[in-house]
Amino acid sequence: MARRNLSPTSSSSSVTEKEPGSRSSISASPPTSTPPTSHADEASILSDAMKMESLVETQEDTSIVLAQSEAQATPQPAPAGEQLSEGRRSARSSRKSVTTYNVQILTGTAIHTPTKYLAKHHKNVLHGPLETVLKTNTATSPKRRLSKLVPEDINDPAEAQLASEVAQAAQRRTSSRVVDLRKEALRNLTAVGEAASSVAQRGQELLFGGKDNMQHALRRTRSAPQLTESRTAGAKGSPKRPRTSRGAPVDDSDEESEQEEVISKPKKQWMTQGLYVGQHREFDARLSESQNRAKRQRAKAKESRILPLPMFAGERLLSGDPRSQYRNFKLPFDTYNPLPRKVKVDGWVKLHKNRFIGDASALWKREKQDSSQCYCSVEEGCGEACHNRIMSYECDSTNCRLTPEQCGNRPFAQLKKRAKGNGYDYGVEVMETEDRGYGVRAMRTFEPHQIIVEYAGEIITQAECEDRMKKIYKKDKCYYLMSFDNKMIIDATRGTIARFVNHSCEPNCEMIKWTVSGEPRMALFAGARGIMTGEELTYDYNFDPFSQKNIQECRCGTRSCRGVLGPKPKHQSQNLASSLLAGTKRKIQEVFGSIKGSDSAPNSPKKRKLSSMASATLTKAKNALAEKAAASEKAEKAAAEHAAQMASREERAARRSTSVILSSKRSRILRKASRRSLPVIKSSRQTTVSFKNRTPSSAPRLGALKPINKASRLSTIAKRNISASNGKRHSLPKVPRTPRTPANPSESEDESASPSPNITPASLRSAARAASLSAANKNAAKKLYTQTKLPFKPLNFSKDATAKAPRRIDDGMGFPDSDDEIEVEGFSGDTTSSKRKGRQTKEPLRKTGAGVKKASKSGLKGMKRLGGTRVGVRGKRIDED
Ligand SMILES: C[S@@+](CC[C@H](N)C(=O)[O-])C[C@H]1O[C@@H](n2cnc3c(N)ncnc32)[C@H](O)[C@@H]1O
């Protein structure tokens, strides 16, 4: 059997085999098999070898033996004729039979090698484990081949002796390792025939003629025609050897490689990538293609599915019966997991930061921004207690003493870094929901209260907004407008991905306004639970539909879903209860009526039974109602408690803020807040943000309030605040608030002129309305409001309704908004007042940012979420209608 030297890398160390006589060598690679890439594939090499003629093998072996012997002897220049008879060395380009093992090419990692080159030069690639290759290489080395010539079974004693001598001499000179290949050597020797006899003769000469004779004999043996033709090019032959013309003298080493021949092109299909490309599970390189095919078909039926080889594990999963093979699984939560295909949204122009449009820029500049300062130590690292954090101000070099590395309150800077520093942007992407249009999902995890993405877009004025609504978005069903700051609106029709975030009544995110380098900015933050990979991001829009027409059905599917995008309709629970009771009564009446109508006796068992059933049902209904009432009372109580807690936090925060440089405006706000406690606290932007954005949690949270007892640091303002608010907080709802009338102009002016970025245009209009609302009109307005069955303050007044309510405030901008509610709240004797108060105390629990703050008043800091409805112009349009 022939042996091949398999070089792992280059052709220089590979063995080329050829058929001497015909000058056409046999390919080292099997013409039909797939390139071997595993242990089993070695067989394919060997199976090839089996096809080779034994003569070639023996000649090759013999020639190598002789070549070795010659090499050991003093080199003698060969006659020119001999050189010629051995044939010319093949051109490099023609050495297609050179076999190489190139892992890089096999695995497809040799990316810099041009395909053209590969196709041309690496067609005959032998594969197999390096170990096997090296073993084969070693076994077929000339030294080894000497050892296989041990003449055990040679009949001719002379021949045997010669071979023995030669082998012994070789062993003495070289290696102590002997491979027992005697049988093969025997076969070689027998096949050589004449050549072997010649060797024997020369051996005799060697034996009896000493060293000189030996050399001479070997030279002559080498020139024997049979052996000459059987010589193969040695693996040692360098591919860079210079060409020699026929007849030109060449040295012995060159002769070794001159036997390389171009062979017929193999018909293999070569792998282009990966070790397993082109292979089948049932592939057997020793078989022909048709046999392999047949085997594959046979194996199909009885394939063992237990522990397939790793390379076939995927195949097993894919080819199996989906019902038995596939199962749902969830990736580990922290696995980065984007959607397989990016969702494309038509007409969405991405903006990464706010852009001022038209007059917005000038207006913006005119507004003076508040400032905040923190004095955190390095140890504190601007953590939970950082004043800036509490106030939703981002720390920077101007308001924080710490370096960016030490400071933990730079979320927007962090966001910028995140977007720059990784390939997957912010870690969120657009997704398609079943029934809510597009949405946004996380493709990574987010920590609780970690910033996720900024809500940015075009910042436009109110007028511009109205204009756009009338002209551009006239036919749109979905708007991406959010009241922002300083009477501005963010229109994210061109904006960041945050515009696609849907509403949920149990959201996992919050939309919060922060002040960054003196500028207000909105961003989506993770909620208290954090976000898992793959979760859809949602926040509570607190959507204000302004009119029933605009009420949208909520499809968030959560347990506590309010049913609509916006606050839960107040009358809903009442209606539910009364309808339940009415229904029960009706049923009872029906039952009794039917009994009345029947001919049964007055005290018949049937009637008695029905009567007891009816009373049981009635009792049940009453109990249910009572339970419901108790539950709602409890909820209100809890909400009130929570509000009180929040107020207390705020108070403590105020204590901490003694060192804060407060602007005169803020001082006024705080004073007012302290005077009026909770309801007015809501009108302080900073306080509002703190209230709205903080939900009770024991875990440290971004911007959460944390009390610090540093009484010595109490500022005058804070002290006043505390003393004023102490004891008043809970009693406040009992005291009817003074409506905001011109009688109290300074207050109104203060608040409306507050530079708070949370002042909404709606709130300003509300203030104007309040100012113009005289006491005489209170009752009319109250009546109007209480008469309505709408969940919200009705704003699509018909002309009749308007006539009935002459005091309906029109701010000239046509924006009916929820701020009206606060006006009603102030009316003494309002039957809905207590409920409204209850609701108002609930308000701070709502998430901030998006959505309209229903309880907002003039100077209110809530953001108005206008997305999805034509809120911006509806009021106007309605008025026009
Ligand atoms: C700002 S857009 C949000 C992205 C929107 N889904 C889209 O496809 O562009 C707000 C609109 O989304 C829809 N939406 C958001 N949350 C919803 C919810 N929970 N239930 C029903 N519709 C919702 C409403 O139509 C709403 O007007």
The ligand as a Tripos MOL2 file, in Angstrom:
@<TRIPOS>MOLECULE
LIG
   27    29     1     0     0
SMALL
NO_CHARGES

@<TRIPOS>ATOM
      1 C1        -47.2780   57.3730   20.5860 C.3       1 LIG1
      2 S1        -48.1500   56.1780   19.7880 S.3       1 LIG1
      3 C2        -47.3110   54.7210   20.2250 C.3       1 LIG1
      4 C3        -46.7920   54.0020   19.0480 C.3       1 LIG1
      5 C4        -47.8700   53.4640   18.2010 C.3       1 LIG1
      6 N1        -48.3050   52.1790   18.6860 N.3       1 LIG1
      7 C5        -47.4190   53.3520   16.7720 C.2       1 LIG1
      8 O1        -47.6820   52.3480   16.1240 O.co2     1 LIG1
      9 O2        -46.8150   54.2700   16.2800 O.co2     1 LIG1
     10 C6        -49.6030   56.1270   20.7260 C.3       1 LIG1
     11 C7        -50.6930   55.3520   20.0590 C.3       1 LIG1
     12 O3        -50.4420   53.9820   20.1650 O.3       1 LIG1
     13 C8        -51.6360   53.2900   20.4490 C.3       1 LIG1
     14 N2        -51.4870   52.6720   21.7680 N.ar      1 LIG1
     15 C9        -50.4820   52.8190   22.6000 C.ar      1 LIG1
     16 N3        -50.6760   52.0920   23.7060 N.ar      1 LIG1
     17 C10       -51.8510   51.4850   23.5670 C.ar      1 LIG1
     18 C11       -52.5980   50.6000   24.3770 C.ar      1 LIG1
     19 N4        -52.1830   50.2020   25.5580 N.pl3     1 LIG1
     20 N5        -53.7680   50.1650   23.9080 N.ar      1 LIG1
     21 C12       -54.2260   50.5560   22.7190 C.ar      1 LIG1
     22 N6        -53.5540   51.3780   21.9070 N.ar      1 LIG1
     23 C13       -52.3800   51.8460   22.3150 C.ar      1 LIG1
     24 C14       -52.7360   54.2780   20.4740 C.3       1 LIG1
     25 O4        -53.2970   54.3050   19.2300 O.3       1 LIG1
     26 C15       -52.0010   55.5460   20.7250 C.3       1 LIG1
     27 O5        -52.6710   56.6070   20.1870 O.3       1 LIG1
@<TRIPOS>BOND
     1     1     2 1
     2     2     3 1
     3     2    10 1
     4     3     4 1
     5     4     5 1
     6     5     6 1
     7     5     7 1
     8     7     8 2
     9     7     9 1
    10    10    11 1
    11    11    12 1
    12    11    26 1
    13    12    13 1
    14    13    14 1
    15    13    24 1
    16    14    15 ar
    17    14    23 ar
    18    15    16 ar
    19    16    17 ar
    20    17    18 ar
    21    17    23 ar
    22    18    19 1
    23    18    20 ar
    24    20    21 ar
    25    21    22 ar
    26    22    23 ar
    27    24    25 1
    28    24    26 1
    29    26    27 1
@<TRIPOS>SUBSTRUCTURE
     1 LIG1         1 GROUP 0 **** ****
